[in-house]
Amino acid sequence: MAIDDRTLARAARAHWGIEKRVDWVLGVVFHDDLMRLRTGRGPNLIRHATAKDSLEACRKAAGWDQDYLQALINRTAQ
């Protein structure tokens, strides 16, 4: 089965669209470009929180509230 040019181009654009969204979250919300320590765990901890707040709001809350930060680390944040 041959894939035509349009289908291949559409698949490539869809893939890079996902990559750009992830990069935006890391760059804008987490200021990843400015960070020197890169473990890859910080964004994932916040993404797994069940809160309805934005990623940026969760990140700020973790910086302000030690109990919330601990809940994120333990993966029990609400």
Gaussian input, Z-matrix of N, CA and C with variables (Angstrom, degrees):
# hf/3-21g

backbone

0 1
 N
 C     1     B1
 C     2     B2     1     A1
 N     3     B3     2     A2     1     D1
 C     4     B4     3     A3     2     D2
 C     5     B5     4     A4     3     D3
 N     6     B6     5     A5     4     D4
 C     7     B7     6     A6     5     D5
 C     8     B8     7     A7     6     D6
 N     9     B9     8     A8     7     D7
 C    10    B10     9     A9     8     D8
 C    11    B11    10    A10     9     D9
 N    12    B12    11    A11    10    D10
 C    13    B13    12    A12    11    D11
 C    14    B14    13    A13    12    D12
 N    15    B15    14    A14    13    D13
 C    16    B16    15    A15    14    D14
 C    17    B17    16    A16    15    D15
 N    18    B18    17    A17    16    D16
 C    19    B19    18    A18    17    D17
 C    20    B20    19    A19    18    D18
 N    21    B21    20    A20    19    D19
 C    22    B22    21    A21    20    D20
 C    23    B23    22    A22    21    D21
 N    24    B24    23    A23    22    D22
 C    25    B25    24    A24    23    D23
 C    26    B26    25    A25    24    D24
 N    27    B27    26    A26    25    D25
 C    28    B28    27    A27    26    D26
 C    29    B29    28    A28    27    D27
 N    30    B30    29    A29    28    D28
 C    31    B31    30    A30    29    D29
 C    32    B32    31    A31    30    D30
 N    33    B33    32    A32    31    D31
 C    34    B34    33    A33    32    D32
 C    35    B35    34    A34    33    D33
 N    36    B36    35    A35    34    D34
 C    37    B37    36    A36    35    D35
 C    38    B38    37    A37    36    D36
 N    39    B39    38    A38    37    D37
 C    40    B40    39    A39    38    D38
 C    41    B41    40    A40    39    D39
 N    42    B42    41    A41    40    D40
 C    43    B43    42    A42    41    D41
 C    44    B44    43    A43    42    D42
 N    45    B45    44    A44    43    D43
 C    46    B46    45    A45    44    D44
 C    47    B47    46    A46    45    D45
 N    48    B48    47    A47    46    D46
 C    49    B49    48    A48    47    D47
 C    50    B50    49    A49    48    D48
 N    51    B51    50    A50    49    D49
 C    52    B52    51    A51    50    D50
 C    53    B53    52    A52    51    D51
 N    54    B54    53    A53    52    D52
 C    55    B55    54    A54    53    D53
 C    56    B56    55    A55    54    D54
 N    57    B57    56    A56    55    D55
 C    58    B58    57    A57    56    D56
 C    59    B59    58    A58    57    D57
 N    60    B60    59    A59    58    D58
 C    61    B61    60    A60    59    D59
 C    62    B62    61    A61    60    D60
 N    63    B63    62    A62    61    D61
 C    64    B64    63    A63    62    D62
 C    65    B65    64    A64    63    D63
 N    66    B66    65    A65    64    D64
 C    67    B67    66    A66    65    D65
 C    68    B68    67    A67    66    D66
 N    69    B69    68    A68    67    D67
 C    70    B70    69    A69    68    D68
 C    71    B71    70    A70    69    D69
 N    72    B72    71    A71    70    D70
 C    73    B73    72    A72    71    D71
 C    74    B74    73    A73    72    D72
 N    75    B75    74    A74    73    D73
 C    76    B76    75    A75    74    D74
 C    77    B77    76    A76    75    D75
 N    78    B78    77    A77    76    D76
 C    79    B79    78    A78    77    D77
 C    80    B80    79    A79    78    D78
 N    81    B81    80    A80    79    D79
 C    82    B82    81    A81    80    D80
 C    83    B83    82    A82    81    D81
 N    84    B84    83    A83    82    D82
 C    85    B85    84    A84    83    D83
 C    86    B86    85    A85    84    D84
 N    87    B87    86    A86    85    D85
 C    88    B88    87    A87    86    D86
 C    89    B89    88    A88    87    D87
 N    90    B90    89    A89    88    D88
 C    91    B91    90    A90    89    D89
 C    92    B92    91    A91    90    D90
 N    93    B93    92    A92    91    D91
 C    94    B94    93    A93    92    D92
 C    95    B95    94    A94    93    D93
 N    96    B96    95    A95    94    D94
 C    97    B97    96    A96    95    D95
 C    98    B98    97    A97    96    D96
 N    99    B99    98    A98    97    D97
 C   100   B100    99    A99    98    D98
 C   101   B101   100   A100    99    D99
 N   102   B102   101   A101   100   D100
 C   103   B103   102   A102   101   D101
 C   104   B104   103   A103   102   D102
 N   105   B105   104   A104   103   D103
 C   106   B106   105   A105   104   D104
 C   107   B107   106   A106   105   D105
 N   108   B108   107   A107   106   D106
 C   109   B109   108   A108   107   D107
 C   110   B110   109   A109   108   D108
 N   111   B111   110   A110   109   D109
 C   112   B112   111   A111   110   D110
 C   113   B113   112   A112   111   D111
 N   114   B114   113   A113   112   D112
 C   115   B115   114   A114   113   D113
 C   116   B116   115   A115   114   D114
 N   117   B117   116   A116   115   D115
 C   118   B118   117   A117   116   D116
 C   119   B119   118   A118   117   D117
 N   120   B120   119   A119   118   D118
 C   121   B121   120   A120   119   D119
 C   122   B122   121   A121   120   D120
 N   123   B123   122   A122   121   D121
 C   124   B124   123   A123   122   D122
 C   125   B125   124   A124   123   D123
 N   126   B126   125   A125   124   D124
 C   127   B127   126   A126   125   D125
 C   128   B128   127   A127   126   D126
 N   129   B129   128   A128   127   D127
 C   130   B130   129   A129   128   D128
 C   131   B131   130   A130   129   D129
 N   132   B132   131   A131   130   D130
 C   133   B133   132   A132   131   D131
 C   134   B134   133   A133   132   D132
 N   135   B135   134   A134   133   D133
 C   136   B136   135   A135   134   D134
 C   137   B137   136   A136   135   D135
 N   138   B138   137   A137   136   D136
 C   139   B139   138   A138   137   D137
 C   140   B140   139   A139   138   D138
 N   141   B141   140   A140   139   D139
 C   142   B142   141   A141   140   D140
 C   143   B143   142   A142   141   D141
 N   144   B144   143   A143   142   D142
 C   145   B145   144   A144   143   D143
 C   146   B146   145   A145   144   D144
 N   147   B147   146   A146   145   D145
 C   148   B148   147   A147   146   D146
 C   149   B149   148   A148   147   D147
 N   150   B150   149   A149   148   D148
 C   151   B151   150   A150   149   D149
 C   152   B152   151   A151   150   D150
 N   153   B153   152   A152   151   D151
 C   154   B154   153   A153   152   D152
 C   155   B155   154   A154   153   D153
 N   156   B156   155   A155   154   D154
 C   157   B157   156   A156   155   D155
 C   158   B158   157   A157   156   D156
 N   159   B159   158   A158   157   D157
 C   160   B160   159   A159   158   D158
 C   161   B161   160   A160   159   D159
 N   162   B162   161   A161   160   D160
 C   163   B163   162   A162   161   D161
 C   164   B164   163   A163   162   D162
 N   165   B165   164   A164   163   D163
 C   166   B166   165   A165   164   D164
 C   167   B167   166   A166   165   D165
 N   168   B168   167   A167   166   D166
 C   169   B169   168   A168   167   D167
 C   170   B170   169   A169   168   D168
 N   171   B171   170   A170   169   D169
 C   172   B172   171   A171   170   D170
 C   173   B173   172   A172   171   D171
 N   174   B174   173   A173   172   D172
 C   175   B175   174   A174   173   D173
 C   176   B176   175   A175   174   D174
 N   177   B177   176   A176   175   D175
 C   178   B178   177   A177   176   D176
 C   179   B179   178   A178   177   D177
 N   180   B180   179   A179   178   D178
 C   181   B181   180   A180   179   D179
 C   182   B182   181   A181   180   D180
 N   183   B183   182   A182   181   D181
 C   184   B184   183   A183   182   D182
 C   185   B185   184   A184   183   D183
 N   186   B186   185   A185   184   D184
 C   187   B187   186   A186   185   D185
 C   188   B188   187   A187   186   D186
 N   189   B189   188   A188   187   D187
 C   190   B190   189   A189   188   D188
 C   191   B191   190   A190   189   D189
 N   192   B192   191   A191   190   D190
 C   193   B193   192   A192   191   D191
 C   194   B194   193   A193   192   D192
 N   195   B195   194   A194   193   D193
 C   196   B196   195   A195   194   D194
 C   197   B197   196   A196   195   D195
 N   198   B198   197   A197   196   D196
 C   199   B199   198   A198   197   D197
 C   200   B200   199   A199   198   D198
 N   201   B201   200   A200   199   D199
 C   202   B202   201   A201   200   D200
 C   203   B203   202   A202   201   D201
 N   204   B204   203   A203   202   D202
 C   205   B205   204   A204   203   D203
 C   206   B206   205   A205   204   D204
 N   207   B207   206   A206   205   D205
 C   208   B208   207   A207   206   D206
 C   209   B209   208   A208   207   D207
 N   210   B210   209   A209   208   D208
 C   211   B211   210   A210   209   D209
 C   212   B212   211   A211   210   D210
 N   213   B213   212   A212   211   D211
 C   214   B214   213   A213   212   D212
 C   215   B215   214   A214   213   D213
 N   216   B216   215   A215   214   D214
 C   217   B217   216   A216   215   D215
 C   218   B218   217   A217   216   D216
 N   219   B219   218   A218   217   D217
 C   220   B220   219   A219   218   D218
 C   221   B221   220   A220   219   D219
 N   222   B222   221   A221   220   D220
 C   223   B223   222   A222   221   D221
 C   224   B224   223   A223   222   D222
 N   225   B225   224   A224   223   D223
 C   226   B226   225   A225   224   D224
 C   227   B227   226   A226   225   D225
 N   228   B228   227   A227   226   D226
 C   229   B229   228   A228   227   D227
 C   230   B230   229   A229   228   D228
 N   231   B231   230   A230   229   D229
 C   232   B232   231   A231   230   D230
 C   233   B233   232   A232   231   D231

   B1=1.4534
   B2=1.5276
   B3=1.2818
   B4=1.4559
   B5=1.5285
   B6=1.3211
   B7=1.4602
   B8=1.5223
   B9=1.3115
   B10=1.4650
   B11=1.5407
   B12=1.3166
   B13=1.4637
   B14=1.5247
   B15=1.3094
   B16=1.4722
   B17=1.5292
   B18=1.3192
   B19=1.4708
   B20=1.5188
   B21=1.3099
   B22=1.4565
   B23=1.5284
   B24=1.3198
   B25=1.4657
   B26=1.5302
   B27=1.3273
   B28=1.4617
   B29=1.5314
   B30=1.3309
   B31=1.4618
   B32=1.5303
   B33=1.3220
   B34=1.4660
   B35=1.5299
   B36=1.3311
   B37=1.4724
   B38=1.5216
   B39=1.3256
   B40=1.4687
   B41=1.5252
   B42=1.3239
   B43=1.4672
   B44=1.5256
   B45=1.3066
   B46=1.4552
   B47=1.5226
   B48=1.3167
   B49=1.4601
   B50=1.5167
   B51=1.3274
   B52=1.4660
   B53=1.5234
   B54=1.3185
   B55=1.4699
   B56=1.5276
   B57=1.3220
   B58=1.4654
   B59=1.5250
   B60=1.3505
   B61=1.4702
   B62=1.5204
   B63=1.3275
   B64=1.4641
   B65=1.5239
   B66=1.3266
   B67=1.4624
   B68=1.5274
   B69=1.3284
   B70=1.4569
   B71=1.5172
   B72=1.3216
   B73=1.4723
   B74=1.5202
   B75=1.3166
   B76=1.4607
   B77=1.5274
   B78=1.3104
   B79=1.4602
   B80=1.5148
   B81=1.3291
   B82=1.4598
   B83=1.5252
   B84=1.3108
   B85=1.4632
   B86=1.5234
   B87=1.3257
   B88=1.4579
   B89=1.5253
   B90=1.3263
   B91=1.4735
   B92=1.5314
   B93=1.3193
   B94=1.4603
   B95=1.5239
   B96=1.3214
   B97=1.4564
   B98=1.5215
   B99=1.3178
   B100=1.4600
   B101=1.5220
   B102=1.3259
   B103=1.4624
   B104=1.5237
   B105=1.2934
   B106=1.4641
   B107=1.5316
   B108=1.3189
   B109=1.4578
   B110=1.5179
   B111=1.3092
   B112=1.4670
   B113=1.5233
   B114=1.3292
   B115=1.4559
   B116=1.5170
   B117=1.3354
   B118=1.4484
   B119=1.5091
   B120=1.3281
   B121=1.4489
   B122=1.5284
   B123=1.3233
   B124=1.4575
   B125=1.5163
   B126=1.3291
   B127=1.4622
   B128=1.5225
   B129=1.3366
   B130=1.4566
   B131=1.5206
   B132=1.3269
   B133=1.4629
   B134=1.5213
   B135=1.3089
   B136=1.4594
   B137=1.5236
   B138=1.3086
   B139=1.4632
   B140=1.5306
   B141=1.3303
   B142=1.4580
   B143=1.5225
   B144=1.3242
   B145=1.4617
   B146=1.5267
   B147=1.3021
   B148=1.4651
   B149=1.5223
   B150=1.3188
   B151=1.4687
   B152=1.5228
   B153=1.3005
   B154=1.4619
   B155=1.5264
   B156=1.3398
   B157=1.4583
   B158=1.5246
   B159=1.3213
   B160=1.4568
   B161=1.5237
   B162=1.3348
   B163=1.4593
   B164=1.5246
   B165=1.3280
   B166=1.4630
   B167=1.5203
   B168=1.3302
   B169=1.4667
   B170=1.5290
   B171=1.3264
   B172=1.4702
   B173=1.5219
   B174=1.3419
   B175=1.4650
   B176=1.5216
   B177=1.3358
   B178=1.4605
   B179=1.5187
   B180=1.3373
   B181=1.4636
   B182=1.5195
   B183=1.3231
   B184=1.4665
   B185=1.5284
   B186=1.3263
   B187=1.4604
   B188=1.5179
   B189=1.3276
   B190=1.4608
   B191=1.5283
   B192=1.3210
   B193=1.4638
   B194=1.5278
   B195=1.3252
   B196=1.4651
   B197=1.5307
   B198=1.3263
   B199=1.4654
   B200=1.5299
   B201=1.3313
   B202=1.4644
   B203=1.5318
   B204=1.3268
   B205=1.4640
   B206=1.5199
   B207=1.3120
   B208=1.4649
   B209=1.5273
   B210=1.3313
   B211=1.4690
   B212=1.5314
   B213=1.3385
   B214=1.4648
   B215=1.5253
   B216=1.3092
   B217=1.4737
   B218=1.5228
   B219=1.3179
   B220=1.4725
   B221=1.5296
   B222=1.3491
   B223=1.4699
   B224=1.5241
   B225=1.3285
   B226=1.4575
   B227=1.5343
   B228=1.3194
   B229=1.4608
   B230=1.5211
   B231=1.3305
   B232=1.4702
   B233=1.4720
   A1=109.15
   A2=117.84
   A3=122.96
   A4=109.86
   A5=115.55
   A6=121.71
   A7=107.77
   A8=115.64
   A9=117.93
   A10=110.15
   A11=115.50
   A12=121.94
   A13=112.78
   A14=116.69
   A15=120.17
   A16=111.36
   A17=116.99
   A18=120.74
   A19=110.08
   A20=117.36
   A21=121.43
   A22=110.94
   A23=117.15
   A24=120.89
   A25=110.74
   A26=117.38
   A27=121.58
   A28=110.44
   A29=117.39
   A30=121.62
   A31=110.84
   A32=116.82
   A33=120.59
   A34=110.87
   A35=117.72
   A36=121.17
   A37=110.76
   A38=117.64
   A39=121.15
   A40=110.01
   A41=116.29
   A42=120.34
   A43=111.03
   A44=117.33
   A45=120.11
   A46=112.03
   A47=117.63
   A48=120.19
   A49=111.07
   A50=116.55
   A51=120.98
   A52=109.77
   A53=116.68
   A54=120.73
   A55=111.21
   A56=116.87
   A57=120.44
   A58=111.14
   A59=117.54
   A60=120.35
   A61=111.18
   A62=117.47
   A63=121.11
   A64=109.62
   A65=116.64
   A66=120.69
   A67=110.59
   A68=117.48
   A69=120.86
   A70=110.47
   A71=117.56
   A72=120.91
   A73=109.70
   A74=117.02
   A75=119.56
   A76=111.79
   A77=116.60
   A78=120.15
   A79=114.04
   A80=117.82
   A81=121.49
   A82=111.82
   A83=117.36
   A84=120.07
   A85=111.20
   A86=117.12
   A87=120.51
   A88=113.68
   A89=117.66
   A90=121.81
   A91=110.72
   A92=115.06
   A93=121.06
   A94=112.25
   A95=117.27
   A96=119.59
   A97=111.76
   A98=117.28
   A99=121.37
   A100=112.81
   A101=117.48
   A102=121.39
   A103=110.90
   A104=115.31
   A105=120.32
   A106=111.09
   A107=117.97
   A108=122.48
   A109=108.28
   A110=117.58
   A111=120.70
   A112=109.73
   A113=116.07
   A114=119.67
   A115=111.86
   A116=117.97
   A117=120.85
   A118=114.34
   A119=117.87
   A120=120.66
   A121=113.64
   A122=119.14
   A123=122.01
   A124=114.16
   A125=118.83
   A126=119.36
   A127=112.89
   A128=116.56
   A129=119.34
   A130=111.93
   A131=117.72
   A132=119.93
   A133=110.50
   A134=116.19
   A135=119.76
   A136=110.41
   A137=118.54
   A138=121.10
   A139=111.47
   A140=117.00
   A141=120.45
   A142=113.04
   A143=118.07
   A144=120.67
   A145=108.69
   A146=116.05
   A147=119.43
   A148=112.32
   A149=117.77
   A150=121.12
   A151=110.43
   A152=115.97
   A153=121.85
   A154=111.87
   A155=117.18
   A156=121.51
   A157=110.58
   A158=115.32
   A159=120.77
   A160=109.49
   A161=115.98
   A162=120.15
   A163=110.69
   A164=116.20
   A165=119.52
   A166=110.76
   A167=117.70
   A168=120.93
   A169=110.67
   A170=117.11
   A171=120.76
   A172=110.65
   A173=116.48
   A174=120.24
   A175=110.60
   A176=116.37
   A177=120.03
   A178=110.93
   A179=116.54
   A180=120.09
   A181=110.88
   A182=117.12
   A183=120.69
   A184=110.85
   A185=117.07
   A186=120.62
   A187=113.09
   A188=116.52
   A189=120.62
   A190=113.23
   A191=116.57
   A192=121.11
   A193=110.07
   A194=116.88
   A195=121.47
   A196=111.92
   A197=117.21
   A198=119.92
   A199=111.05
   A200=116.00
   A201=119.68
   A202=110.40
   A203=117.05
   A204=120.88
   A205=110.13
   A206=116.66
   A207=120.56
   A208=110.64
   A209=116.68
   A210=120.22
   A211=110.81
   A212=117.10
   A213=119.94
   A214=110.79
   A215=115.13
   A216=119.64
   A217=110.55
   A218=116.22
   A219=121.13
   A220=112.23
   A221=115.97
   A222=123.03
   A223=112.00
   A224=116.09
   A225=119.96
   A226=111.29
   A227=117.78
   A228=120.82
   A229=110.64
   A230=115.29
   A231=120.82
   A232=108.78
   D1=122.11
   D2=179.96
   D3=-91.24
   D4=143.02
   D5=177.65
   D6=-101.11
   D7=127.75
   D8=-179.31
   D9=-78.35
   D10=166.92
   D11=-175.44
   D12=-60.87
   D13=-39.66
   D14=-178.25
   D15=-65.30
   D16=-42.58
   D17=179.65
   D18=-64.80
   D19=-42.84
   D20=178.97
   D21=-64.23
   D22=-43.21
   D23=179.06
   D24=-63.93
   D25=-41.42
   D26=179.71
   D27=-63.63
   D28=-41.56
   D29=178.60
   D30=-65.06
   D31=-41.73
   D32=179.52
   D33=-64.85
   D34=-43.04
   D35=178.79
   D36=-64.21
   D37=-39.80
   D38=179.21
   D39=-63.22
   D40=-43.13
   D41=179.47
   D42=-62.45
   D43=-47.92
   D44=-178.18
   D45=-70.63
   D46=-25.52
   D47=173.95
   D48=-63.21
   D49=-41.93
   D50=176.69
   D51=-64.63
   D52=-45.71
   D53=179.54
   D54=-58.20
   D55=-42.17
   D56=-178.47
   D57=-66.86
   D58=-38.20
   D59=178.42
   D60=-64.87
   D61=-42.70
   D62=178.70
   D63=-65.01
   D64=-43.98
   D65=179.71
   D66=-62.82
   D67=-37.21
   D68=178.48
   D69=-62.68
   D70=-45.04
   D71=179.21
   D72=-60.43
   D73=-47.11
   D74=-179.42
   D75=-64.86
   D76=-42.33
   D77=-176.45
   D78=-75.54
   D79=-44.32
   D80=-173.70
   D81=-87.73
   D82=-49.46
   D83=-175.83
   D84=-75.68
   D85=-44.26
   D86=-174.75
   D87=-101.07
   D88=-0.71
   D89=-178.54
   D90=49.90
   D91=43.36
   D92=-175.23
   D93=-60.22
   D94=-32.57
   D95=-179.40
   D96=-65.68
   D97=-24.35
   D98=-179.60
   D99=-90.96
   D100=-13.58
   D101=-176.17
   D102=-80.71
   D103=141.72
   D104=177.27
   D105=-98.96
   D106=-26.50
   D107=177.64
   D108=-94.24
   D109=121.10
   D110=-175.93
   D111=-125.32
   D112=94.64
   D113=179.23
   D114=-99.00
   D115=-23.12
   D116=-179.37
   D117=83.06
   D118=0.36
   D119=-175.41
   D120=-95.10
   D121=-31.12
   D122=-176.00
   D123=-56.11
   D124=-52.86
   D125=179.19
   D126=-60.21
   D127=-37.81
   D128=-178.38
   D129=-67.91
   D130=-37.21
   D131=178.99
   D132=-60.84
   D133=-43.11
   D134=-177.92
   D135=-72.90
   D136=-36.78
   D137=179.25
   D138=-61.97
   D139=-32.72
   D140=-178.11
   D141=-82.63
   D142=-6.22
   D143=175.99
   D144=-66.14
   D145=146.62
   D146=-177.01
   D147=-92.30
   D148=4.15
   D149=-179.05
   D150=-64.84
   D151=152.79
   D152=179.38
   D153=-87.22
   D154=-4.43
   D155=-178.31
   D156=-71.19
   D157=165.02
   D158=177.19
   D159=-69.84
   D160=164.87
   D161=177.43
   D162=-60.33
   D163=-39.88
   D164=-179.66
   D165=-65.15
   D166=-41.23
   D167=179.04
   D168=-64.53
   D169=-40.23
   D170=177.79
   D171=-64.48
   D172=-40.83
   D173=179.26
   D174=-63.31
   D175=-44.18
   D176=178.89
   D177=-64.25
   D178=-42.61
   D179=179.18
   D180=-60.81
   D181=-38.20
   D182=178.49
   D183=-65.52
   D184=-32.17
   D185=177.53
   D186=-75.12
   D187=-26.62
   D188=-176.99
   D189=-93.76
   D190=-28.16
   D191=-170.48
   D192=-123.60
   D193=108.78
   D194=-178.18
   D195=-62.78
   D196=-35.12
   D197=179.10
   D198=-66.16
   D199=-40.51
   D200=177.74
   D201=-66.38
   D202=-41.32
   D203=177.13
   D204=-59.42
   D205=-44.95
   D206=178.92
   D207=-62.79
   D208=-39.50
   D209=177.80
   D210=-63.75
   D211=-38.57
   D212=176.41
   D213=-62.71
   D214=-45.84
   D215=-179.02
   D216=-62.16
   D217=-39.69
   D218=-179.94
   D219=-83.69
   D220=-1.89
   D221=179.72
   D222=61.35
   D223=38.60
   D224=178.08
   D225=-121.15
   D226=12.48
   D227=-177.74
   D228=-65.48
   D229=140.86
   D230=178.36
   D231=-103.75

